[in-house]
Structures are given as C-alpha cells and as structure tokens.
Amino acid sequence: MGPVQAPPPTSIPHLPEGDSALAFLREGYYFVSRRCERLGSDAFSTTILGRPVVCARGREAARMFSHPGRFTRRGATPPTVTRLLQGRHSVHQLDGTAHHQRKALYMQLLDAGATARLVELFSRQWRARTAAWPRRPEVELQTEAERALAAAAFRWAGVPAPATEAGIAGRTRELAAMIEGAGSLGPRLVRGLRLRRRHEKRIRALVQSLRDAPGPQLDSPAALVARLRDEYGTLLPVQQAANALTNLLLPTVAVGRWITFAALALHRHPELRGRFAEPGYLQRFVHEVRRFYPFVPALAGRVREPFDWAGRRFEAGDLVLLDLYGTNRHPALWEEPGRFNPDRFIGWNGDPHGFIPQGAGDYLEDHRCPGENPTIALMMAALGHLLELDYSVPRQDLRIPMNRFPTGPRSRLILGRARPARPAHAAVAATA
C-alpha cells in the first residue's frame, strides 16, 4: 500500500525546551518526529544554535518546501556540510535561472542512456571484485560497493582512474571521507576537509587540462563540465567547475550506503528472497529500502519570498527544516511504517511529496536530487548481483546509530564465504 492522505498542520506550536541543538545531536533522525508526535502537529518552531527554525514533516510540508522558487539552500546548512558535500556556487547553492540552467545539465548527464552506461560500468566493476571474494574469508560490503561505484563513476565521467587496487582504494577513501565528515565534528570532519582539498587539487588540474587541450574533444561528462558556462555565457571559474564534476562522483559513491542497507534487508528478511522472480519485485524492494532505512535526515532551506502556511507568515530569511526520514516513516502516510514491506509499493502512483528519501517536488523546477533514478538503477543492479552469490553473515555489530550522520550498520556489513550461488538461486537472480 502506498502513501495515504494526511491533513496539513493548522498551526505551528513552539517547542518549550530552549535551544534544541544538543537534543538534535543526541536523537538524530528521530528528533523531529518525536516532537511532532508529542505536540500533535506536523510542524513546530524551535531554536538550534540560537537560530529560529521551523521543523516540519509530512506530505504537505514537503509540498510547501518544494514549491518552485520559494526557498534557497544558500546559508541554510552549516558551512562545513556545504564545503564537504557540495562546494560553493554548486547547483545546490543556485537559484532562479542559474539553478535551472545548471540543473538541466545534470538532468542531461544523468538521463536514461547515461544511467544505463553507468550501471553497466558498475556491473563490470562489481563482478570483477566479487570474482575475488571466494579467495577471501570475509569482505566488508560497504567498502567493496564504494570502490566499485567509484571506479565506475571515474570511467563513466571521463576522469582518469588509477590502474591499481591501491589507487582506487585511495581515491575512494577521499570521496567516502567527505560523506563521513559532513554530519560530524572532530576528527571525521577534519579528515573529510583534508581529503576534499586533496581531491579538488586533482580535479582542478583535470578541468584545466581539458580546457587547454587543442582541437575537438569527446563529450564526456568531465569535458562538458569543464566547458560549462554560467547564465551570462561566462566560462565557470576552475574551482566551480571542479565542484560541479565532484558533484557527479560523490553522490555515486554515496549509493554504497544504500547497497549496504539493501543487503542488510536481505539478511533481516530471508523469507523474501524467493519473491525476486516476481515482475517488479526488485524495484519495489529497492523503494522500500529507501523508505525504511535512514539516509539524508533532513533538508534545510531559507525563505526567498514571503508566504503563508499552517497559520503562520514566513518571511524572507526564515529557516525551515524538512524531515525526510520522518516523512518516509509518517504513520498517517504509511500503513505500519515500522514494518519492512515492499508490497506497499504495488500500484504506487509516484507521489513526489509523500516518498522523499532524496528530496521532494519536481526534478527540473526545484532542488530534488537529479541522481535519484541512477541511484535506483545502481541499487537494483547491486541487488541482482548479490542474489547471484551464496554468502554467510558472521556475527557482527549490525546496530544502526541514529544519531550519526550519515549512518549505517556499525560493522559496514561483513560477508563471509562468498561464492557463486547454486544454479537454482542464480535462476531466481536472473529473472530479477
């Protein structure tokens, strides 16, 4: 069963707890939903680090937040998050014509044909890696997935990739460290910033070399980004072009977390393995993984143009936090939201405001992630390949800390004794 209707909030109560920064860090993904349940409202106001903010969840909140042109991402998220995950003057930080122009490029680079090429490259990398698994007593799935994704993304984008396993491991660590450091303080943050600088130096050099190359060039994503111009027709500064190229590579490596969650779901629900021969079940399973497990906790935006919602006047500069995880677990939108049930997506209508693991609204008109469809395709490919394998899941720490951003199983999911599946199992995987 897909999302059902839920009424919009009629008022926005104020949270009488003082500054919520410590509570947010302590409770993480649960912070917004717990207070919404307690207050009986899908929105409330509070302060975080002394800054007034409205926190909201649900379909109507997502509709409000994704209204074209209503919000800007500039100045909404902590500078370290922007620095690690997006970079200054990235598509996430643009508005109006500049945003539409840059977003159109990403939609072109990530269209169906490009996605198919990326998935094919990932499948080759994945099969090459899994061919070596039978010779290893254990493998760490998230690390393996991230390295296969990074190697595929480099080749797909036209970014020179190391020829050795050690080289790929090092380049993957740079990208993974940016993701790990974005929602943290202390050593993880420092490491992420340090490795981002190292990565950017290499990408800036690539952009400059592509610009300096004589004669016609192949239209690889890297070459297209290197020649990118702003809305006035001016060639982007090298650093901005490097950020734009990194924003193709970094989200691809982040899909490794979704792949790990998908494998965890297979482990938690072995009774579902026989269902993958059913038409459409693989995609439904992937959708449910993205609904059920925590990925991006929330999106922040600052109001650009005043508007009214839920009995409140929002003025320019006001900060709003949209709870993605809480919306995907909203009890008024999802029947038994705490139960993993891929069948809830039978007949799903594609609601862009009730199911929002990577943002809400329209891909072209707002800031919804342009990589959502490639994410789904990569997850489906990875699941199909996992179903071709027999492996054990040894005793390990599979707890998911909900106050860590981004999160995942503490052990990163260790697989043991992986080898090709028996023919009957492989046949099931092939039909997926």
Salt bridges, closest charged atoms under 4 A:
GLU17 OE1 - ARG35 NE 3.56
GLU17 OE2 - ARG38 NH2 2.16
GLU27 OE2 - ARG26 NH2 3.96
GLU27 OE1 - ARG34 NH1 3.28
GLU27 OE2 - ARG35 NH2 2.68
GLU37 OE2 - ARG57 NH2 2.76
ASP42 OD1 - ARG57 NE 2.82
ASP42 OD2 - HIS330 NE2 2.80
GLU60 OE1 - ARG63 NE 3.56
ASP95 OD2 - ARG74 NH2 2.96
ASP95 OD1 - HIS367 NE2 3.90
GLU120 OE2 - ARG124 NE 3.13
GLU140 OE1 - ARG412 NE 2.89
GLU144 OE1 - ARG129 NE 3.06
GLU144 OE2 - ARG136 NH1 3.23
GLU146 OE1 - ARG412 NH2 3.24
GLU165 OE2 - ARG129 NH2 2.68
GLU165 OE2 - ARG147 NH1 3.12
GLU174 OE2 - ARG198 NE 2.88
GLU174 OE1 - HIS199 ND1 3.91
GLU174 OE1 - ARG202 NH1 2.98
GLU180 OE1 - ARG188 NH1 3.21
GLU180 OE2 - ARG257 NH2 2.40
GLU180 OE1 - ARG404 NH2 2.55
GLU200 OE2 - ARG83 NH1 2.82
GLU200 OE2 - ARG196 NE 2.87
GLU200 OE1 - ARG204 NH1 4.00
ASP219 OD1 - ARG227 NH2 2.71
GLU271 OE2 - HIS269 ND1 3.47
GLU278 OE2 - ARG275 NE 2.40
GLU278 OE1 - ARG284 NH2 3.69
GLU288 OE1 - ARG291 NE 2.79
GLU288 OE2 - ARG344 NE 3.06
ASP308 OD2 - ARG313 NH1 2.96
GLU315 OE2 - ARG313 NE 3.79
GLU336 OE1 - ARG339 NE 3.37
ASP343 OD1 - ARG275 NH2 2.91
ASP343 OD1 - ARG284 NH2 3.62
ASP351 OD2 - ARG59 NH2 2.90
GLU365 OE1 - HIS100 NE2 3.88
ASP366 OD2 - ARG73 NH2 3.93
GLU372 OE2 - ARG290 NH2 2.52
GLU372 OE1 - ARG368 NE 2.80
GLU388 OE1 - ARG127 NH1 2.97
GLU388 OE1 - HIS385 ND1 3.66
ASP390 OD2 - ARG422 NH1 3.45
ASP390 OD1 - HIS425 ND1 3.38
ASP397 OD2 - ARG399 NH2 2.83
ASP397 OD2 - ARG410 NE 3.84
